[in-house]
Amino acid sequence: MRLVSWNVNGLRACMKKGFEASCAVLDADVYCLQETKLSEGQLDLEMPGYHMYWNYADKKGYSGTAIFTRPEPLAVTYGFGDDIHRREGRVITAEYEDFYLVCCYTPNAKRGLERIDYRMIWEDDFRAYLCGLDRTKPVVLCGDLNVAHEEIDLKNPGPNRGNAGFSDQERGKMTELLEAGFIDSFRTLYPDKTGAYSWWSYQFNARANNAGWRIDYFILSRRLRERLAGADIFPEIMGSDHCPVGIVLE
């Protein structure tokens, strides 16, 4: 089973930059999208052979997630936890026979860490949600998690230390998640691989110079390790400031 996650940074814009052609190349069984920036009825997209699920933010043109899946889930839920976490369309959970798939767009701590307090609440509540699912069946979490976990996960760790996405607080919460019984699929297979990034600023020719960050993940319940047959990053696929990432489960 091939699964792909992609922050499309506006699906309508990405559609104009080859989204459907990119999907044809990737040929995934499941696509998880973040930052769709859509309200219901704003996009007429057909994906023959896929069941399509959308979670929209209350605020127009903001956030949003989607799952397109060939195998039909047993159940699909939108959001998690308290109402405070349910207004920005950030989470969709699809239940399959032998695992839960959680598509997530984690809140950005913002410049100057102005949203770090909420981010910490989110991290603790979301980890509790994932651990609750994991007690029933294994979990596949994917999406833009808005953190580069270790120095190897971004081009310029020194100047970015303490900034949103590379603060000690955010990195610590990722460590807590992994210690709760999960693995970072890419680092599990490629622990020392450098220059592997999934997001690049639109400024300073960052993508051309591969001055990026790895902030898009597939995080798996530890007991899925034996089924992990591949983990990929697709920097050659354009259309967004993020590129798709993927895994193969046997």
BAFI-3210 file (N, C-alpha, C; in Angstrom, 3 decimals, decimal comma, padded with zeros to 6 digits):
// residues 250
n [1|2|3|4|5|6|7|8|9|10|11|12|13|14|15|16|17|18|19|20|21|22|23|24|25|26|27|28|29|30|31|32|33|34|35|36|37|38|39|40|41|42|43|44|45|46|47|48|49|50|51|52|53|54|55|56|57|58|59|60|61|62|63|64|65|66|67|68|69|70|71|72|73|74|75|76|77|78|79|80|81|82|83|84|85|86|87|88|89|90|91|92|93|94|95|96|97|98|99|100|101|102|103|104|105|106|107|108|109|110|111|112|113|114|115|116|117|118|119|120|121|122|123|124|125|126|127|128|129|130|131|132|133|134|135|136|137|138|139|140|141|142|143|144|145|146|147|148|149|150|151|152|153|154|155|156|157|158|159|160|161|162|163|164|165|166|167|168|169|170|171|172|173|174|175|176|177|178|179|180|181|182|183|184|185|186|187|188|189|190|191|192|193|194|195|196|197|198|199|200|201|202|203|204|205|206|207|208|209|210|211|212|213|214|215|216|217|218|219|220|221|222|223|224|225|226|227|228|229|230|231|232|233|234|235|236|237|238|239|240|241|242|243|244|245|246|247|248|249|250]
n.u [000,849|000,685|001,207|000,777|001,636|000,963|001,488|-000,274|-000,488|-002,722|-005,068|-006,439|-004,645|-002,510|-003,637|-003,476|-000,852|-000,202|-001,201|-002,883|-001,479|000,833|-000,175|-000,815|001,722|002,753|000,974|-000,440|-002,104|-003,398|-003,905|-002,999|-003,790|-002,737|-003,377|-005,349|-006,957|-009,673|-013,239|-016,353|-017,600|-016,073|-014,304|-014,198|-013,291|-012,422|-011,517|-011,208|-011,970|-011,251|-012,230|-013,317|-012,556|-013,099|-011,980|-012,877|-011,762|-013,231|-012,660|-012,499|-010,564|-008,363|-006,094|-007,177|-007,798|-007,530|-008,429|-007,841|-008,731|-008,235|-008,928|-011,889|-012,516|-013,347|-014,507|-014,728|-013,538|-013,670|-011,514|-010,509|-010,734|-011,272|-013,426|-011,803|-009,822|-011,055|-011,782|-010,281|-009,984|-008,004|-007,461|-008,065|-009,289|-009,031|-010,314|-009,045|-009,014|-006,817|-005,350|-005,278|-005,435|-004,173|-004,485|-002,848|-002,517|-000,472|-000,729|001,018|003,618|004,158|005,672|008,032|007,131|004,479|002,212|002,864|002,003|-000,588|000,171|001,594|-000,460|-002,007|-000,153|000,101|-002,562|-003,080|-001,181|-002,164|-004,573|-003,651|-002,326|-004,496|-005,923|-003,988|-004,094|-006,142|-005,739|-002,900|-001,344|-001,044|000,315|000,312|001,528|001,936|003,770|004,979|007,517|010,997|012,739|015,386|018,793|019,773|017,605|017,165|018,562|019,994|020,561|021,681|021,232|018,469|017,665|015,388|013,477|010,125|009,064|011,554|012,027|013,009|010,869|008,956|010,443|010,961|008,410|007,978|009,884|008,732|006,427|007,499|008,712|006,510|005,783|006,090|007,456|009,597|009,211|010,911|013,425|013,879|014,527|016,513|018,707|020,934|020,834|021,443|020,414|017,791|014,821|011,525|010,213|010,611|011,490|009,931|011,622|014,902|015,910|015,643|014,758|016,071|018,634|018,482|018,015|016,438|013,772|012,841|009,754|007,507|005,909|005,726|004,623|004,726|003,039|005,069|004,946|004,351|006,697|007,815|006,289|006,990|008,092|009,250|010,270|009,849|010,861|009,824|011,256|011,383|008,873|006,775|004,685|003,915|005,176|005,953|007,007|005,714|005,649|006,197|005,207|005,630|003,677|003,784]
n.v [-001,189|002,094|005,243|008,739|011,978|015,465|018,846|021,115|023,821|025,468|024,163|024,820|026,537|024,745|022,918|024,286|024,035|021,499|019,437|017,133|015,703|015,171|013,471|011,314|010,433|009,728|007,745|006,751|004,791|006,106|009,521|012,141|015,370|018,628|021,995|022,857|025,053|025,619|026,121|024,400|023,296|024,943|023,871|021,846|018,841|015,756|012,493|009,705|006,485|006,933|007,464|010,428|012,726|015,563|018,154|021,208|024,490|026,832|029,471|031,197|030,219|029,175|026,947|023,542|020,122|016,998|013,691|011,344|008,232|004,974|002,338|001,866|003,438|002,038|003,794|007,367|010,218|013,641|016,145|016,406|015,882|018,713|021,562|023,732|022,733|022,137|023,939|024,662|022,810|020,759|018,027|014,750|011,519|008,300|005,116|001,973|-001,583|-002,673|-000,566|002,854|005,830|009,005|012,182|015,191|018,674|020,497|023,220|026,248|027,748|030,382|033,589|034,835|033,105|033,477|031,930|029,826|028,910|027,881|025,953|024,144|023,165|021,934|019,945|018,247|017,386|016,227|014,182|012,579|011,847|010,313|008,246|007,099|006,063|004,246|002,306|000,745|-000,033|-000,084|003,058|005,296|008,258|011,194|014,138|017,754|018,593|020,753|021,038|020,743|018,093|017,326|018,604|017,692|017,831|020,250|022,811|025,009|024,946|026,414|029,384|029,248|028,270|028,253|029,563|029,516|026,254|025,223|025,417|024,762|023,898|022,855|020,863|019,250|018,267|016,640|014,686|013,619|012,485|010,438|008,903|007,910|005,651|005,568|005,830|007,696|007,405|007,964|008,617|006,256|004,479|005,904|007,041|008,755|010,377|013,286|016,570|016,059|017,273|018,740|021,121|024,423|027,803|030,430|032,462|033,802|031,937|029,396|026,765|026,028|026,040|024,070|024,723|023,828|022,499|019,598|018,947|017,536|014,514|010,898|009,270|006,388|003,858|001,966|-000,799|-001,184|-001,236|-003,492|-003,700|-001,568|-000,764|001,142|004,581|007,795|010,947|013,486|015,662|016,568|016,996|019,566|022,477|023,418|025,022|023,015|019,600|016,369|013,592|010,122|006,716|003,130|000,475|-002,909]
n.w [000,000|-000,980|000,371|000,337|001,410|001,330|001,645|000,039|-000,110|-000,813|-002,683|-005,029|-006,325|-006,608|-008,345|-010,735|-011,248|-011,958|-010,300|-010,696|-012,658|-011,215|-009,262|-010,870|-011,537|-009,020|-008,196|-005,882|-003,349|-001,370|-000,774|001,293|002,103|003,048|004,139|002,291|001,862|001,325|001,051|001,401|-001,704|-003,305|-005,116|-007,943|-008,191|-009,493|-008,719|-010,065|-008,891|-006,295|-002,926|-001,370|001,149|003,163|005,309|006,393|007,287|009,589|009,002|006,010|003,188|004,552|006,100|006,432|005,407|003,574|002,485|000,003|-001,059|-002,273|-001,143|000,664|003,725|006,966|008,700|009,081|010,704|011,818|012,889|016,399|019,914|022,123|021,432|020,784|019,165|016,805|014,828|012,660|010,652|010,705|011,076|009,923|010,428|009,262|009,489|008,901|008,224|009,601|010,678|011,893|009,995|010,195|009,097|009,289|009,892|011,540|013,846|013,212|015,078|014,662|013,806|016,088|017,969|018,730|018,914|020,478|022,979|022,546|020,701|022,309|023,940|021,958|021,091|023,345|023,704|021,217|021,090|023,154|021,974|019,753|021,112|022,351|020,148|019,339|021,241|020,401|017,682|015,383|014,404|011,681|011,238|009,359|007,650|007,524|010,055|011,096|012,347|012,522|013,527|014,361|014,087|011,668|010,071|008,860|006,752|007,808|010,833|013,009|012,781|012,908|015,307|017,924|016,475|015,029|014,426|014,885|017,519|020,922|022,418|020,572|019,278|021,447|021,997|019,779|020,300|022,630|021,532|019,890|021,847|023,042|021,756|018,983|015,609|013,448|010,183|007,951|009,102|010,402|008,352|007,050|008,783|008,749|006,547|004,780|003,623|002,947|002,456|002,836|002,631|001,430|001,640|-000,257|-000,734|-001,523|-003,381|-002,259|-002,760|-005,108|-004,149|-002,339|000,354|002,774|004,902|006,738|007,411|006,997|007,528|007,970|010,632|012,529|014,450|016,594|016,293|013,657|012,293|011,022|008,763|007,203|004,158|002,592|002,413|001,290|-000,166|-002,341|-003,952|-006,557|-007,463|-008,154|-007,496|-005,065|-002,056|-000,471|-000,896|-001,906|000,402|001,159|001,992|001,858|002,738|003,559]
ca.u [000,000|001,492|000,539|001,477|001,166|001,444|000,943|-000,396|-000,474|-003,802|-005,274|-006,813|-003,398|-001,727|-004,279|-002,978|000,570|000,030|-001,536|-003,411|-000,383|001,722|-000,826|-000,679|003,099|002,931|000,143|-000,622|-003,402|-004,002|-003,299|-003,407|-003,432|-002,866|-003,469|-006,145|-007,460|-010,948|-014,536|-017,156|-018,157|-015,193|-013,466|-014,795|-012,194|-012,783|-010,417|-011,868|-011,427|-010,915|-013,194|-012,739|-013,025|-012,607|-012,237|-012,695|-011,669|-014,299|-012,168|-012,415|-009,236|-007,363|-005,862|-007,949|-007,165|-008,327|-007,929|-008,360|-008,305|-008,827|-009,691|-012,863|-012,333|-014,458|-015,121|-013,947|-013,917|-013,089|-011,078|-010,303|-010,676|-012,138|-013,843|-010,695|-009,002|-011,914|-012,262|-009,353|-009,957|-006,617|-007,274|-009,022|-008,882|-009,690|-010,070|-008,994|-009,154|-005,697|-004,695|-005,865|-004,658|-004,478|-003,932|-002,763|-001,811|-000,205|-000,666|002,324|003,841|004,192|006,843|008,149|006,470|003,299|001,170|003,515|001,220|-001,608|000,856|001,921|-001,718|-002,303|000,765|-000,236|-003,878|-003,002|-000,455|-003,109|-005,512|-002,966|-002,089|-005,782|-006,141|-002,983|-004,498|-007,109|-005,015|-001,769|-001,628|-000,193|000,123|001,078|001,157|002,841|003,778|005,523|008,698|012,187|013,010|016,805|019,581|019,920|016,355|017,102|019,844|020,715|020,012|022,183|020,468|017,037|017,366|014,457|012,416|008,983|009,420|012,818|012,180|013,220|009,561|008,351|011,285|010,748|007,126|008,176|010,578|007,749|005,563|008,230|008,937|005,223|005,561|006,002|008,716|009,681|009,484|012,051|014,673|014,075|015,206|017,652|019,038|022,029|020,710|021,396|019,866|016,463|013,896|010,191|009,700|011,593|010,942|009,879|012,628|016,348|016,194|015,882|014,572|017,163|019,842|018,123|018,093|015,079|013,433|011,991|008,690|006,395|006,289|004,906|004,944|004,022|003,141|006,319|004,728|004,250|008,034|008,076|005,536|007,503|008,925|009,876|009,929|010,358|010,600|009,763|011,542|011,249|007,467|006,541|003,290|003,747|006,460|006,263|006,914|005,090|006,427|005,405|005,697|005,034|003,408|003,508]
ca.v [000,000|003,316|006,407|009,991|013,171|016,659|020,179|021,677|025,284|025,961|023,138|025,436|026,988|023,569|022,336|025,010|023,730|020,099|018,511|015,851|014,998|014,681|012,302|010,200|009,945|009,109|006,540|006,279|004,266|007,116|010,853|012,994|016,743|019,659|023,399|022,900|026,437|025,543|025,956|023,421|023,730|025,860|023,166|020,687|017,918|014,350|011,527|008,416|005,355|007,341|008,057|011,733|013,245|016,926|018,879|022,628|025,434|027,822|030,673|030,990|030,308|028,933|025,587|022,515|018,852|016,095|012,344|010,647|006,867|003,890|001,452|002,627|003,258|001,558|004,981|008,597|011,253|014,946|016,827|015,590|016,587|019,825|022,465|024,625|022,085|021,663|025,044|024,991|021,740|020,290|016,584|013,736|010,159|007,223|003,807|000,809|-002,845|-003,000|000,606|004,174|006,820|010,347|013,265|016,314|019,928|021,033|024,685|026,908|028,584|031,749|034,437|035,244|032,065|034,094|030,930|028,659|028,392|027,002|024,817|023,176|022,511|021,034|018,805|017,315|016,797|015,392|012,968|011,749|011,296|009,260|007,109|006,443|005,237|003,182|001,229|-000,089|-000,609|000,778|004,380|005,964|009,710|011,880|015,520|018,856|018,674|022,070|020,993|019,990|017,478|017,367|019,520|017,103|018,009|021,539|023,212|025,984|024,842|027,432|030,636|029,029|027,761|029,103|030,051|028,623|025,044|024,672|025,814|023,641|023,409|022,028|019,686|018,399|017,572|015,546|013,639|012,985|011,640|009,237|008,095|007,330|004,392|005,821|005,989|008,565|006,391|008,307|008,489|004,835|003,862|006,734|007,825|009,703|011,031|014,743|017,242|015,504|018,289|018,709|022,495|025,466|029,155|031,008|033,524|033,535|030,745|028,337|025,421|025,784|025,794|023,027|025,242|023,496|021,891|018,406|019,159|016,680|013,226|009,747|008,750|005,109|003,053|001,196|-002,176|-001,227|-001,176|-004,634|-003,519|-000,406|-001,237|002,262|005,942|008,626|012,372|013,712|017,092|016,915|017,315|020,972|022,851|023,966|025,216|021,691|018,493|015,184|012,540|008,908|005,441|001,895|-000,526|-004,254]
ca.w [000,000|-001,083|000,924|000,069|002,113|000,624|001,917|-001,305|000,016|-001,660|-003,702|-006,295|-006,945|-006,980|-009,525|-011,905|-011,359|-012,294|-009,218|-011,184|-013,319|-010,164|-008,662|-011,809|-011,412|-007,710|-008,231|-004,512|-002,947|-000,504|-000,719|002,402|001,757|004,066|003,699|001,062|001,771|000,615|001,674|000,679|-002,976|-004,037|-006,085|-008,601|-008,462|-009,551|-008,651|-010,308|-008,141|-004,931|-002,010|-001,039|002,437|003,332|006,553|006,070|008,398|009,686|008,339|004,573|002,581|005,594|006,620|005,736|005,084|002,744|002,220|-001,172|-000,782|-003,057|-000,259|001,444|005,165|007,775|009,290|008,954|011,668|011,501|014,091|017,592|021,178|022,483|020,355|020,440|018,135|015,725|014,009|011,569|009,661|010,709|011,280|009,472|010,794|008,514|010,093|008,024|008,952|010,482|011,243|011,727|009,263|010,679|008,280|010,229|009,606|012,873|013,902|013,208|016,260|014,126|014,047|017,481|018,778|019,331|019,140|021,064|024,100|021,974|020,081|023,348|024,302|020,826|021,082|024,422|023,441|020,026|021,470|023,906|020,989|019,012|022,007|022,531|018,958|019,292|022,143|019,685|016,552|015,051|013,843|010,702|011,263|008,328|007,397|007,834|011,511|011,423|013,194|012,121|014,823|014,701|013,250|010,333|009,346|008,172|006,173|008,634|012,186|013,927|012,756|013,097|016,643|018,657|015,593|014,849|013,710|015,382|018,918|021,839|022,865|019,520|019,086|022,615|021,870|018,826|021,045|023,506|020,713|019,498|023,046|023,444|021,048|017,553|014,893|012,273|009,158|007,113|009,868|010,720|007,216|006,606|009,981|008,556|005,238|004,842|002,452|002,663|002,944|002,227|002,519|001,131|001,531|-001,599|-000,797|-001,577|-004,192|-001,282|-003,309|-006,060|-003,359|-001,371|001,721|003,197|006,181|006,687|008,393|006,576|008,111|008,288|011,956|012,637|015,660|016,548|015,862|012,200|011,706|010,135|007,515|006,490|003,053|001,902|002,834|000,206|-000,312|-003,782|-004,175|-007,976|-007,744|-007,863|-007,332|-003,729|-001,391|000,065|-001,837|-001,290|001,068|001,069|002,514|001,366|003,772|003,063]
c.u [000,883|000,658|001,406|000,819|001,775|000,726|000,928|-000,420|-001,489|-004,057|-005,677|-005,576|-002,571|-002,319|-003,766|-001,504|000,825|-000,309|-001,970|-002,346|000,587|001,131|-000,709|000,713|003,285|002,151|-000,027|-002,003|-004,159|-003,191|-003,876|-002,891|-003,618|-002,852|-004,199|-006,736|-008,779|-012,123|-015,337|-017,742|-017,265|-014,383|-014,207|-013,667|-012,730|-011,519|-011,035|-011,170|-011,105|-012,159|-012,548|-013,396|-012,337|-012,919|-011,882|-012,571|-012,888|-013,920|-011,942|-010,965|-008,098|-007,301|-006,614|-007,140|-008,104|-007,639|-008,636|-007,836|-009,013|-009,572|-010,649|-012,648|-013,569|-015,226|-014,173|-014,461|-013,115|-012,752|-010,820|-010,457|-011,686|-012,417|-012,709|-009,843|-009,780|-012,309|-011,401|-009,167|-008,646|-006,426|-008,420|-008,457|-009,712|-009,308|-010,124|-009,004|-008,045|-004,886|-005,603|-004,907|-005,114|-003,733|-003,987|-002,006|-001,641|-000,148|000,763|002,453|003,948|005,454|006,856|007,487|005,196|002,177|001,721|002,698|000,122|-000,974|001,177|000,668|-002,105|-001,445|000,383|-001,569|-003,838|-002,245|-001,368|-004,127|-004,884|-002,725|-003,379|-006,133|-005,229|-003,316|-005,498|-006,476|-003,901|-002,198|-000,583|-000,572|000,938|000,635|002,291|002,766|004,509|006,633|009,790|012,765|014,459|017,559|019,737|018,703|016,156|018,501|020,653|020,190|020,440|021,358|018,984|016,675|016,478|013,359|011,277|009,383|010,749|013,107|012,393|011,886|008,953|009,145|011,102|009,454|007,198|008,892|009,604|006,828|006,266|008,453|007,655|004,873|005,466|007,395|008,539|010,120|010,738|013,363|014,928|014,853|016,475|018,119|020,075|021,932|020,548|020,772|018,490|015,418|012,564|009,565|010,863|010,886|010,902|010,940|014,028|016,717|016,418|015,751|015,683|018,451|019,654|018,385|016,717|014,974|012,656|010,955|007,436|006,780|005,256|005,436|004,099|004,091|004,327|006,106|004,438|005,615|008,271|007,341|006,066|008,504|009,595|009,401|010,616|010,021|010,733|010,020|011,395|009,822|007,157|005,043|002,986|005,128|006,864|006,292|006,225|006,128|005,560|006,030|005,025|004,897|003,119|002,299]
c.v [001,237|004,507|007,637|011,104|014,403|017,897|020,920|023,199|025,932|025,012|023,741|025,938|025,806|022,877|022,990|024,720|022,234|019,094|017,143|015,040|014,426|013,455|011,080|009,591|009,180|007,802|005,926|005,673|005,270|008,400|011,586|014,406|017,650|021,043|023,504|024,283|026,529|025,630|024,977|024,027|024,629|025,179|021,959|019,770|016,500|013,507|010,144|007,280|005,672|007,808|009,335|012,274|014,581|017,431|020,343|023,448|026,348|029,093|030,392|031,141|029,973|027,448|024,542|021,284|018,010|014,742|011,819|009,215|005,864|002,907|002,271|002,383|002,656|002,721|006,161|009,598|012,516|015,680|015,854|016,501|017,708|020,731|023,377|024,056|021,785|022,742|025,337|023,856|020,993|018,781|015,811|012,369|009,160|005,898|002,729|-000,455|-003,047|-001,792|001,827|005,046|008,196|011,360|014,529|017,495|020,660|022,558|025,194|027,786|030,067|032,512|034,922|034,289|032,608|033,096|029,685|028,074|027,459|025,767|023,748|022,440|021,499|019,778|017,786|016,618|015,851|014,094|012,029|011,100|010,135|008,031|006,361|005,562|004,019|002,027|000,282|-000,799|000,351|002,046|004,747|007,434|010,318|013,323|016,485|019,075|019,914|022,037|020,212|019,403|017,628|018,295|019,002|017,407|019,413|021,981|024,076|025,966|025,966|028,709|030,466|028,505|028,746|029,686|029,045|027,440|024,447|025,201|024,573|023,035|022,457|020,745|018,708|017,623|016,447|014,382|012,894|012,056|010,342|008,324|007,431|006,078|004,513|005,960|006,980|007,664|006,712|008,121|007,044|004,152|004,598|007,630|008,904|010,489|012,537|015,307|016,746|016,424|018,210|020,086|023,456|026,809|029,578|032,084|032,952|032,291|029,500|026,950|025,076|025,446|024,678|023,474|025,068|022,956|020,598|018,531|018,352|015,231|012,140|009,186|007,500|004,557|002,108|-000,218|-002,300|-001,258|-002,307|-004,511|-002,367|-000,842|-000,099|003,570|006,892|010,097|012,671|015,186|017,525|017,293|018,713|021,210|023,498|024,291|023,981|020,693|017,314|014,312|011,286|007,734|004,308|000,940|-001,869|-004,826]
c.w [000,000|-000,592|000,699|000,865|001,451|001,152|000,589|-001,311|-000,929|-002,810|-005,042|-007,041|-007,422|-008,202|-010,807|-012,177|-011,504|-011,231|-009,739|-011,903|-012,288|-009,481|-009,567|-011,730|-010,099|-007,579|-006,842|-004,323|-002,089|-000,614|000,484|002,123|002,964|003,398|002,344|000,812|001,009|001,574|000,814|-000,599|-003,806|-005,134|-006,637|-009,046|-008,446|-009,543|-008,826|-009,559|-006,700|-004,187|-001,465|000,232|002,704|004,739|006,319|007,353|008,408|008,922|006,857|004,079|003,516|005,916|005,795|005,371|004,221|002,675|000,984|-001,084|-001,671|-002,163|000,604|002,932|005,822|008,369|009,093|009,980|011,378|012,802|015,226|018,808|021,347|021,289|019,892|019,298|016,840|014,719|012,775|010,570|009,581|010,775|010,641|009,868|010,001|009,158|009,024|008,878|009,973|010,944|011,110|010,920|009,719|009,822|009,118|009,638|010,938|012,853|013,953|014,449|015,917|014,544|015,505|018,455|019,436|019,596|019,833|022,214|023,590|021,353|021,120|023,831|023,230|020,907|022,152|024,150|022,242|020,314|022,259|022,974|020,225|019,877|022,289|021,353|018,969|020,228|021,483|018,502|016,166|014,313|012,795|010,729|010,144|008,232|007,654|009,338|012,009|012,472|012,472|013,412|015,248|013,744|011,831|009,455|008,782|007,790|007,120|010,068|013,118|013,937|013,053|014,485|017,397|017,807|015,522|013,981|014,133|016,789|019,777|022,263|021,838|019,297|020,246|022,534|020,834|019,498|021,954|022,721|020,341|020,701|023,545|022,643|019,544|016,936|013,753|011,120|008,353|007,872|010,291|009,606|006,817|007,748|009,754|007,254|005,409|003,560|002,054|003,281|002,197|002,088|002,307|001,063|000,070|-001,786|-001,018|-002,373|-003,329|-001,895|-004,287|-005,326|-002,324|000,067|002,355|004,597|005,906|007,796|008,055|006,860|007,859|009,600|012,175|014,050|015,530|016,014|014,376|011,518|010,718|008,812|006,674|005,431|002,287|002,478|001,864|000,406|-001,797|-004,124|-005,628|-008,335|-007,238|-007,646|-005,998|-003,182|-000,602|-001,085|-001,151|-000,583|001,056|001,792|001,749|002,543|003,113|003,741]
res [m|r|l|v|s|w|n|v|n|g|l|r|a|c|m|k|k|g|f|e|a|s|c|a|v|l|d|a|d|v|y|c|l|q|e|t|k|l|s|e|g|q|l|d|l|e|m|p|g|y|h|m|y|w|n|y|a|d|k|k|g|y|s|g|t|a|i|f|t|r|p|e|p|l|a|v|t|y|g|f|g|d|d|i|h|r|r|e|g|r|v|i|t|a|e|y|e|d|f|y|l|v|c|c|y|t|p|n|a|k|r|g|l|e|r|i|d|y|r|m|i|w|e|d|d|f|r|a|y|l|c|g|l|d|r|t|k|p|v|v|l|c|g|d|l|n|v|a|h|e|e|i|d|l|k|n|p|g|p|n|r|g|n|a|g|f|s|d|q|e|r|g|k|m|t|e|l|l|e|a|g|f|i|d|s|f|r|t|l|y|p|d|k|t|g|a|y|s|w|w|s|y|q|f|n|a|r|a|n|n|a|g|w|r|i|d|y|f|i|l|s|r|r|l|r|e|r|l|a|g|a|d|i|f|p|e|i|m|g|s|d|h|c|p|v|g|i|v|l|e]
***
